[in-house]
């Protein structure tokens, strides 16, 4: 629990409507809880703070970014969404191979000047692929956090238009914008933009859009990092893959990764079992990172609402049973 001084500051600033001090106190409480390894609590507090007061908690340079986002001529909706960056490298669990690629990408960007002195550039066009819920979006957030760059997500509902040529025009606005403002830009569900042009079920406008996005990726020379993610790599046009500097696979966690994930998510939670116990970890076999986090969150809520002091295996069993029923 946060110390008394922070709690007094938090309550006093809240009652007085002092947004700046309230934000500072809240961030100090979150930092203190994260230092205590209470990651689940810290993550929940961050979502409350950043999710409800986004414009008040973003750095000034990010606020400037948010105020100038391009919009669709057709709908008037913003083509990009500025996302708060709260996840850190210790919050994500990946295979050794995927983690090694991400570490190498970070190293390239941290030493970009050296690469440029040899006529080379750090990897800037990345594609993350694999099953849903396995950390692709979180990895983009971790990269943005590690490089102190804002994270922008392309809004497909605004970009994709049924009007002739409008989708390509929206994409041009996106690429022009991120070329001017360095950031990490996330093309989530990239298969919606770059679906195989050989699919006879698709109309001509989509084929034109695929051509446009491939040409724009080819010609992009800005300082932003472009990240495309897909859960269905088999749907992507075959010409897509060679446009990217790195293709990073994201897989379902194995037993050892599940143990690490449980240890991270349950740090700071009083419990009557060892999260690294193979029998406990095996309960989550075949589940994605997101599924595991959802089960744990539900189990912890059950513990709290039932008045228990410790998280028990019974809470996990109940939450897992509910998860399995939801997938029947």
C-alpha positions as CSV (number, residue, x, y, z in Angstrom):
1,X,0.0,0.0,0.0
2,X,1.2,3.5,-0.8
3,X,2.8,5.5,2.1
4,X,0.8,8.0,4.1
5,X,2.4,11.1,2.6
6,X,1.4,10.1,-1.0
7,X,-2.1,9.1,0.1
8,X,-2.6,12.5,1.8
9,X,-1.3,14.3,-1.3
10,X,-3.6,12.3,-3.5
11,X,-6.7,13.0,-1.5
12,X,-5.9,16.6,-0.9
13,X,-5.2,17.3,-4.6
14,X,-8.4,15.4,-5.6
15,X,-10.6,17.4,-3.3
16,X,-9.0,20.7,-4.4
17,X,-9.3,19.8,-8.1
18,X,-5.6,20.2,-8.5
19,X,-5.1,18.1,-11.7
20,X,-1.3,18.4,-11.9
21,X,-0.7,17.4,-8.3
22,X,-3.3,14.7,-8.5
23,X,-1.6,13.2,-11.6
24,X,1.9,13.5,-9.9
25,X,0.7,11.7,-6.8
26,X,-1.1,9.0,-8.8
27,X,2.0,8.3,-10.8
28,X,4.1,8.1,-7.6
29,X,1.6,5.6,-6.2
30,X,1.8,3.5,-9.3
31,X,5.6,3.6,-9.4
32,X,5.7,2.6,-5.7
33,X,3.4,-0.3,-6.3
34,X,5.4,-1.4,-9.4
35,X,8.6,-1.3,-7.3
36,X,6.9,-3.6,-4.8
37,X,6.3,-6.0,-7.8
38,X,2.5,-5.4,-7.5
39,X,2.3,-5.4,-11.3
40,X,-1.4,-6.3,-11.6
41,X,-2.4,-3.5,-9.3
42,X,0.0,-1.0,-11.0
43,X,-1.4,-2.0,-14.4
44,X,-5.0,-1.4,-13.2
45,X,-4.1,1.9,-11.7
46,X,-2.4,3.0,-14.9
47,X,-5.5,2.0,-17.0
48,X,-7.7,4.1,-14.7
49,X,-5.4,7.1,-14.8
50,X,-4.4,7.1,-18.4
51,X,-7.6,5.6,-19.8
52,X,-9.9,8.3,-18.3
53,X,-7.6,11.3,-18.4
54,X,-5.6,10.7,-21.6
55,X,-5.2,14.3,-22.6
56,X,-4.1,15.3,-19.1
57,X,-1.5,12.6,-18.7
58,X,0.3,12.6,-22.0
59,X,3.7,14.4,-22.3
60,X,3.5,17.8,-23.9
61,X,5.1,16.6,-27.2
62,X,2.5,13.8,-27.4
63,X,-0.3,16.4,-26.8
64,X,0.9,18.3,-29.8
65,X,0.9,15.1,-31.8
66,X,-2.7,14.3,-30.7
67,X,-4.0,17.7,-31.7
68,X,-2.8,17.4,-35.3
69,X,-3.8,13.8,-36.3
70,X,-5.0,13.5,-39.9
71,X,-8.7,12.8,-40.6
72,X,-10.6,11.0,-43.3
73,X,-12.2,13.4,-45.8
74,X,-15.1,11.0,-46.2
75,X,-16.1,10.6,-42.6
76,X,-14.2,13.3,-40.8
77,X,-12.9,10.7,-38.3
78,X,-9.3,10.6,-37.2
79,X,-7.1,8.1,-39.1
80,X,-4.8,7.6,-36.1
81,X,-5.3,7.1,-32.4
82,X,-2.7,8.1,-29.8
83,X,-2.3,5.2,-27.3
84,X,-0.9,5.6,-23.8
85,X,2.4,3.7,-23.4
86,X,2.6,2.0,-20.0
87,X,3.9,-1.5,-20.6
88,X,7.6,-2.2,-20.0
89,X,10.0,-4.9,-21.1
90,X,9.5,-6.9,-17.9
91,X,5.7,-7.1,-18.5
92,X,6.1,-9.3,-21.6
93,X,7.1,-13.0,-21.9
94,X,8.2,-14.2,-25.4
95,X,10.1,-17.1,-26.8
96,X,13.9,-16.7,-26.8
97,X,13.9,-16.3,-30.6
98,X,11.3,-13.5,-30.6
99,X,12.8,-11.8,-27.7
100,X,16.2,-11.9,-29.4
101,X,14.8,-10.2,-32.5
102,X,13.2,-7.5,-30.5
103,X,16.4,-6.9,-28.4
104,X,18.3,-6.6,-31.7
105,X,15.8,-4.1,-33.1
106,X,16.2,-2.0,-29.9
107,X,20.0,-2.1,-30.1
108,X,19.9,-1.0,-33.7
109,X,17.7,2.0,-32.8
110,X,19.8,2.9,-29.8
111,X,22.9,2.9,-31.9
112,X,21.3,4.3,-35.1
113,X,24.0,6.9,-35.5
114,X,26.7,4.3,-35.8
115,X,24.7,2.4,-38.4
116,X,24.0,5.5,-40.4
117,X,27.8,6.3,-40.5
118,X,28.1,3.1,-42.5
119,X,25.2,3.9,-44.8
120,X,22.8,1.6,-42.9
121,X,19.5,2.2,-41.2
122,X,17.9,0.4,-38.2
123,X,15.0,-1.9,-38.9
124,X,12.0,0.3,-39.3
125,X,9.4,-1.9,-41.1
126,X,8.3,-4.8,-38.9
127,X,5.6,-7.4,-39.1
128,X,4.4,-9.3,-36.0
129,X,2.5,-12.5,-36.8
130,X,0.9,-15.3,-34.8
131,X,-2.2,-16.4,-32.8
132,X,-4.3,-13.7,-31.1
133,X,-3.5,-12.7,-27.6
134,X,0.2,-13.6,-27.7
135,X,1.7,-10.2,-27.2
136,X,2.0,-8.5,-30.6
137,X,0.3,-5.3,-29.6
138,X,2.1,-5.3,-26.2
139,X,5.4,-5.8,-27.9
140,X,4.7,-2.6,-30.0
141,X,4.0,-0.8,-26.8
142,X,7.2,-2.1,-25.2
143,X,9.2,-0.9,-28.2
144,X,7.6,2.6,-28.0
145,X,8.3,2.7,-24.2
146,X,11.9,1.6,-24.5
147,X,12.6,4.1,-27.2
148,X,10.6,6.9,-25.6
149,X,8.5,7.3,-28.7
150,X,4.7,7.9,-28.9
151,X,2.5,5.0,-30.0
152,X,-0.1,5.6,-32.8
153,X,-2.6,3.0,-33.9
154,X,-4.0,3.2,-37.4
155,X,-7.8,3.2,-37.2
156,X,-9.0,0.8,-39.8
157,X,-12.6,1.9,-39.4
158,X,-11.6,5.3,-40.6
159,X,-9.0,4.4,-43.1
160,X,-10.9,1.8,-45.1
161,X,-13.6,3.4,-47.3
162,X,-16.0,2.1,-49.9
163,X,-15.5,5.2,-52.0
164,X,-13.2,4.8,-55.1
165,X,-9.7,5.8,-54.2
166,X,-10.5,7.1,-50.7
167,X,-8.8,4.2,-48.8
168,X,-5.5,4.9,-50.7
169,X,-5.9,8.7,-50.0
170,X,-6.4,8.0,-46.3
171,X,-3.3,5.7,-46.3
172,X,-1.3,8.5,-48.0
173,X,-2.3,10.9,-45.2
174,X,-1.2,8.3,-42.6
175,X,2.2,7.7,-44.2
176,X,2.8,11.5,-44.8
177,X,2.0,12.2,-41.1
178,X,4.3,9.5,-39.6
179,X,7.1,10.6,-41.9
180,X,6.9,14.1,-40.4
181,X,6.4,13.0,-36.7
182,X,8.6,10.2,-35.5
183,X,6.6,7.6,-33.6
184,X,5.8,3.9,-33.4
185,X,2.8,3.4,-35.7
186,X,0.8,0.2,-35.4
187,X,-1.1,-1.3,-38.3
188,X,-3.2,-3.8,-36.3
189,X,-5.0,-6.5,-38.2
190,X,-2.9,-5.7,-41.2
191,X,-4.5,-8.4,-43.3
192,X,-7.5,-6.1,-43.7
193,X,-5.3,-3.8,-45.7
194,X,-3.0,-6.3,-47.4
195,X,-5.2,-9.3,-48.2
196,X,-4.1,-11.6,-51.0
197,X,-5.0,-9.9,-54.3
198,X,-5.7,-13.4,-55.7
199,X,-8.9,-13.7,-53.6
200,X,-11.7,-13.6,-56.2
201,X,-14.2,-12.6,-53.5
202,X,-12.7,-9.2,-53.0
203,X,-13.7,-6.2,-55.1
204,X,-11.4,-4.0,-57.2
205,X,-11.1,-1.2,-54.6
206,X,-9.5,-3.5,-52.1
207,X,-7.0,-4.7,-54.7
208,X,-6.1,-1.1,-55.4
209,X,-5.7,-0.5,-51.7
210,X,-3.3,-3.4,-51.4
211,X,-1.2,-2.0,-54.3
212,X,-1.2,1.4,-52.6
213,X,-0.1,0.2,-49.2
214,X,2.7,-1.9,-50.7
215,X,4.0,1.1,-52.7
216,X,3.8,3.3,-49.6
217,X,5.8,0.9,-47.5
218,X,8.4,0.5,-50.2
219,X,8.8,4.3,-50.6
220,X,8.7,5.1,-46.8
221,X,11.9,6.8,-45.6
222,X,10.9,8.5,-42.4
223,X,12.2,7.9,-38.9
224,X,9.0,6.3,-37.5
225,X,8.9,2.6,-36.8
226,X,6.1,0.9,-38.8
227,X,4.7,-2.3,-37.2
228,X,2.1,-4.4,-38.9
229,X,0.4,-7.2,-36.9
230,X,-1.8,-10.1,-38.1
231,X,-3.4,-13.2,-36.6
232,X,-3.9,-14.7,-40.1
233,X,-0.6,-14.5,-41.9
234,X,-1.9,-16.9,-44.6
235,X,-4.3,-14.3,-45.7
236,X,-1.6,-11.8,-46.5
237,X,-0.6,-11.1,-50.1
238,X,2.7,-12.9,-50.8
239,X,4.3,-9.7,-52.0
240,X,3.9,-8.2,-48.5
241,X,6.6,-10.1,-46.7
242,X,9.6,-8.8,-48.6
243,X,8.6,-5.2,-47.8
244,X,9.5,-5.7,-44.1
245,X,12.9,-5.5,-42.5
246,X,12.0,-8.1,-39.8
247,X,9.2,-10.7,-39.5
248,X,8.7,-11.6,-35.8
249,X,6.7,-14.7,-34.9
250,X,4.6,-14.7,-31.7
251,X,3.6,-18.1,-30.5
252,X,1.4,-19.6,-27.8
253,X,3.4,-19.8,-24.5
254,X,5.1,-23.1,-23.6
255,X,5.2,-24.4,-20.1
256,X,8.3,-22.4,-19.0
257,X,6.9,-19.2,-20.5
258,X,3.6,-19.9,-18.6
259,X,5.6,-20.2,-15.4
260,X,7.3,-16.9,-16.0
261,X,4.0,-15.2,-17.0
262,X,2.3,-16.5,-13.8
263,X,5.2,-15.2,-11.7
264,X,5.0,-11.8,-13.2
265,X,1.2,-11.4,-13.0
266,X,1.0,-12.8,-9.5
267,X,3.9,-10.9,-8.0
268,X,2.7,-9.0,-5.0
269,X,-0.4,-11.3,-4.7
270,X,-0.5,-13.4,-1.5
271,X,-1.1,-17.0,-2.5
272,X,-1.0,-20.5,-1.3
273,X,0.7,-22.1,-4.3
274,X,3.9,-21.6,-6.2
275,X,3.3,-20.1,-9.7
276,X,6.4,-21.9,-11.0
277,X,5.0,-25.3,-10.0
278,X,4.6,-27.4,-13.2
279,X,1.2,-28.7,-12.0
280,X,-0.1,-25.2,-11.7
281,X,1.4,-24.0,-14.9
282,X,0.0,-27.0,-16.8
283,X,-3.5,-25.9,-16.0
284,X,-3.0,-23.1,-18.5
285,X,-1.5,-25.2,-21.3
286,X,-2.8,-24.2,-24.7
287,X,-3.9,-20.7,-23.5
288,X,-2.7,-17.4,-24.9
289,X,-1.0,-14.7,-22.8
290,X,-4.3,-12.7,-22.9
291,X,-6.3,-15.7,-21.8
292,X,-4.0,-16.4,-18.9
293,X,-4.1,-12.8,-17.7
294,X,-7.9,-12.8,-17.9
295,X,-8.2,-16.0,-15.9
296,X,-5.8,-14.6,-13.2
297,X,-7.6,-11.3,-13.0
298,X,-11.0,-13.1,-12.5
299,X,-9.4,-15.4,-9.9
300,X,-8.0,-12.5,-7.9
301,X,-11.4,-10.7,-8.0
302,X,-13.0,-13.9,-6.7
303,X,-10.5,-14.0,-3.9
304,X,-11.2,-10.4,-2.9
305,X,-15.0,-10.6,-3.2
306,X,-15.1,-13.8,-1.2
307,X,-13.1,-12.2,1.7
308,X,-10.1,-14.5,1.4
309,X,-6.7,-13.3,2.4
310,X,-4.8,-15.6,0.0
311,X,-5.2,-16.7,-3.6
312,X,-5.9,-20.4,-3.6
313,X,-5.7,-23.0,-6.3
314,X,-9.5,-23.3,-6.0
315,X,-9.8,-19.7,-7.3
316,X,-7.8,-20.7,-10.3
317,X,-9.9,-23.8,-10.9
318,X,-13.2,-21.8,-10.7
319,X,-11.9,-19.1,-13.1
320,X,-10.5,-21.7,-15.5
321,X,-13.8,-23.6,-15.6
322,X,-15.6,-20.4,-16.5
323,X,-13.0,-19.7,-19.2
324,X,-13.5,-23.2,-20.7
325,X,-17.3,-22.9,-20.7
326,X,-17.0,-19.6,-22.6
327,X,-15.1,-21.4,-25.4
328,X,-17.6,-24.3,-25.8
